[in-house]
Amino acid sequence: MRPTQTRERDATAGSPAPERPRVDDGGHRPGGGGGPSLWPAIGFLRRLREGVEGTGDLPSALAGAFVGMPRDARESLSLLLRRLGGDYPEDEWGFDEQFADAALPFLEFMYERWWRVQTTGIKNVPSHGRALLVSNHAGSLFPWDGVMMGTAVLREHPLPRFTRFLVLNWAFDLPFVSVAMRKLGAVPASPYNAIRLLEQDELVGVFPEGVKGTGKAFGDRYRLQRFGRGGFVEMALRTGAPIVPVAIVGSEEIYPKIADARPLARLTGAPFVPITPTFPLLGPLGLVPLPSKWRIEFCEPIDTSAYGPDATRDRALVFELSERVRDVIQEKVYENLVKRGSAFV
């Protein structure tokens, strides 16, 4: 195993940032509340949720959650001061586990309340070691499908772990969004980066449709685009990683694309800038995604270890595996559309 390299930022004061848990088979797992939360409110919400789940008594859970606030406030203040001084760990791509833990309550709200996600087949995601999650892609304005897929693994899996997603380079030029994406585990899309992550036994998410998936018109929703030349298959063959097809339903309705603002796309350097029923008509409010109902299905993994790295030269095999994955995802997308019923009710 090759451990992930960690870069410590220069600090002018304060004690070193605490080490975060890392499993001995590679990959990152959430802290599980063992260390201080970035914000006191997060610790409060965690204790409240645990209390309600444990006893079902809301008043008692509220009282128990409030008890720990003074200690959490002190710990969070110390942690915040260290972070403001630049003293916190990141891996070589900018993944910040403290930031990811702090963002989890918001992502859980979007997962459980806003989009009411129903997830099936979660045990098809390996508990240990490298794996490649391959999914259909949509979202237009923001890749919420990848974020929710990662949240599903954190919320539903018996052994939760963070997912590292490959994102097109242009997205890392966006102000604010690019910083958040890096800190949540996004990595610039390239075969080199993907292979390095898999060699570190990470869980890696890819979207072979790319811009063709996120940029398609609303009338073409849930019709998978071409998967390119099978680059994700070559990555899996080269590293022996299993391929887990993932079908996502719900992301096509959050920003229904009705047109494309081509002049604005050329101005910003983006592949496209979508016009939706709410954006740019409502200004910043148009960036709020619509509350569609979601379903995510993790399908049976495809073992690639028996082929060996030299199989990447067999173009027929690469194409066959790529089309096999695409067909599985398309079939499961249609199945889950039927199971979901209405998109919003």
Backbone hydrogen bonds, N-H to C=O, Kabsch-Sander energy under -0.5 kcal/mol:
donor,donor_aa,acceptor,acceptor_aa,energy
2,R,199,E,-0.7
7,R,90,E,-3.4
8,E,6,T,-0.6
9,R,88,Y,-1.0
23,V,27,G,-0.6
26,G,23,V,-1.4
27,G,200,Q,-1.0
29,R,21,P,-0.7
34,G,31,G,-1.1
42,I,39,W,-1.0
43,G,39,W,-1.2
44,F,40,P,-2.3
45,L,41,A,-2.7
46,R,42,I,-2.4
47,R,43,G,-2.3
48,L,44,F,-2.5
49,R,45,L,-2.6
50,E,46,R,-2.5
51,G,47,R,-2.6
52,V,48,L,-2.5
53,E,49,R,-2.6
54,G,50,E,-2.0
55,T,51,G,-2.7
56,G,51,G,-0.8
56,G,52,V,-1.2
58,L,56,G,-0.8
61,A,57,D,-2.3
62,L,58,L,-2.7
63,A,59,P,-2.2
64,G,60,S,-2.5
65,A,61,A,-2.1
66,F,62,L,-2.0
67,V,63,A,-1.3
68,G,64,G,-0.7
69,M,66,F,-1.6
72,D,68,G,-2.4
73,A,69,M,-2.8
74,R,70,P,-1.9
75,E,71,R,-2.5
76,S,72,D,-3.1
77,L,73,A,-2.2
78,S,74,R,-2.2
79,L,75,E,-2.4
80,L,76,S,-2.9
81,L,77,L,-2.5
82,R,78,S,-1.9
83,R,79,L,-2.2
84,L,80,L,-2.7
85,G,81,L,-1.5
86,G,83,R,-1.8
87,D,82,R,-3.0
88,Y,86,G,-1.1
90,E,7,R,-1.5
91,D,95,F,-1.5
92,E,5,Q,-0.9
94,G,91,D,-1.8
96,D,183,K,-1.6
97,E,95,F,-0.6
100,A,96,D,-2.4
101,D,97,E,-2.6
102,A,98,Q,-2.1
103,A,99,F,-2.0
104,L,100,A,-0.9
104,L,101,D,-0.5
107,L,103,A,-2.1
108,E,104,L,-2.9
109,F,105,P,-1.9
110,M,106,F,-2.2
111,Y,107,L,-2.3
112,E,108,E,-3.2
113,R,109,F,-2.5
114,W,109,F,-1.9
115,W,110,M,-2.4
117,V,111,Y,-2.7
118,Q,294,W,-1.6
119,T,117,V,-0.5
120,T,296,I,-2.5
124,N,121,G,-2.2
125,V,122,I,-1.8
131,A,202,E,-1.4
132,L,242,P,-2.7
133,L,131,A,-0.6
133,L,204,V,-3.4
134,V,132,L,-0.6
134,V,244,V,-2.2
135,S,133,L,-0.5
135,S,206,V,-2.0
136,N,246,V,-1.0
141,L,139,G,-2.3
142,F,139,G,-1.1
144,W,142,F,-2.6
146,G,143,P,-0.5
147,V,143,P,-1.3
148,M,144,W,-2.8
149,M,145,D,-2.0
150,G,146,G,-2.2
151,T,147,V,-2.1
152,A,148,M,-2.3
153,V,149,M,-1.6
154,L,150,G,-1.8
155,R,151,T,-2.7
156,E,152,A,-2.9
157,H,152,A,-0.6
157,H,153,V,-1.1
162,F,28,H,-2.5
164,R,203,L,-3.1
165,F,163,T,-0.5
165,F,185,G,-0.5
166,L,205,G,-2.2
167,V,165,F,-0.5
167,V,187,V,-2.7
171,A,168,L,-1.3
172,F,169,N,-1.7
173,D,170,W,-1.7
174,L,171,A,-1.2
177,V,175,P,-3.3
178,S,174,L,-1.8
180,A,176,F,-2.1
181,M,177,V,-2.6
182,R,178,S,-2.2
183,K,179,V,-2.3
184,L,180,A,-1.7
185,G,182,R,-1.3
186,A,181,M,-2.9
187,V,165,F,-3.0
189,A,167,V,-2.6
194,A,190,S,-2.3
195,I,191,P,-2.7
196,R,192,Y,-2.1
197,L,193,N,-2.3
198,L,194,A,-2.5
199,E,195,I,-2.5
200,Q,196,R,-1.0
200,Q,197,L,-0.5
201,D,198,L,-2.0
202,E,197,L,-2.0
203,L,162,F,-0.6
204,V,131,A,-2.5
204,V,202,E,-0.7
205,G,164,R,-3.0
206,V,133,L,-2.9
210,G,207,F,-1.7
212,K,209,E,-1.2
213,G,210,G,-1.2
214,T,210,G,-1.5
215,G,211,V,-2.6
216,K,213,G,-0.7
218,F,257,K,-2.2
220,D,217,A,-1.7
221,R,218,F,-1.6
223,R,220,D,-1.6
224,L,222,Y,-0.7
230,G,227,F,-1.3
234,E,230,G,-1.7
235,M,231,G,-1.8
236,A,232,F,-2.0
237,L,233,V,-2.8
238,R,234,E,-2.5
239,T,235,M,-1.5
240,G,236,A,-1.6
241,A,236,A,-1.3
243,I,302,I,-2.4
244,V,132,L,-3.1
244,V,242,P,-0.5
246,V,134,V,-2.8
247,A,297,E,-2.5
248,I,246,V,-0.5
249,V,295,R,-2.9
253,E,250,G,-0.9
254,I,251,S,-0.6
258,I,256,P,-0.6
258,I,275,I,-2.9
259,A,275,I,-1.3
261,A,273,V,-3.2
262,R,260,D,-1.5
265,A,261,A,-1.9
266,R,262,R,-2.5
267,L,263,P,-2.0
268,T,264,L,-2.1
269,G,265,A,-1.6
270,A,265,A,-1.0
275,I,259,A,-2.6
276,T,274,P,-0.5
276,T,279,F,-2.8
282,L,278,T,-2.7
283,G,280,P,-1.7
285,L,282,L,-1.3
286,G,283,G,-1.6
287,L,284,P,-1.8
288,V,285,L,-1.6
290,L,254,I,-1.9
292,S,290,L,-1.9
293,K,343,A,-3.2
294,W,115,W,-1.8
295,R,249,V,-2.5
296,I,118,Q,-2.6
297,E,247,A,-2.5
298,F,120,T,-2.5
299,C,245,P,-2.9
299,C,297,E,-0.7
302,I,243,I,-3.0
303,D,301,P,-0.6
307,Y,304,T,-1.3
308,G,304,T,-0.8
311,A,308,G,-1.6
312,T,309,P,-1.7
313,R,310,D,-1.7
314,D,311,A,-1.5
315,R,313,R,-1.3
318,V,314,D,-2.3
319,F,315,R,-2.5
320,E,316,A,-2.4
321,L,317,L,-2.7
322,S,318,V,-2.2
323,E,319,F,-2.6
324,R,320,E,-2.1
325,V,321,L,-2.3
326,R,322,S,-2.3
327,D,323,E,-2.6
328,V,324,R,-2.0
329,I,325,V,-2.4
330,Q,326,R,-2.6
331,E,327,D,-2.4
332,K,328,V,-2.4
333,V,329,I,-2.5
334,Y,330,Q,-2.0
335,E,331,E,-2.1
336,N,332,K,-2.5
337,L,333,V,-1.9
338,V,334,Y,-1.7
339,K,335,E,-2.1
340,R,336,N,-2.2
341,G,337,L,-1.7
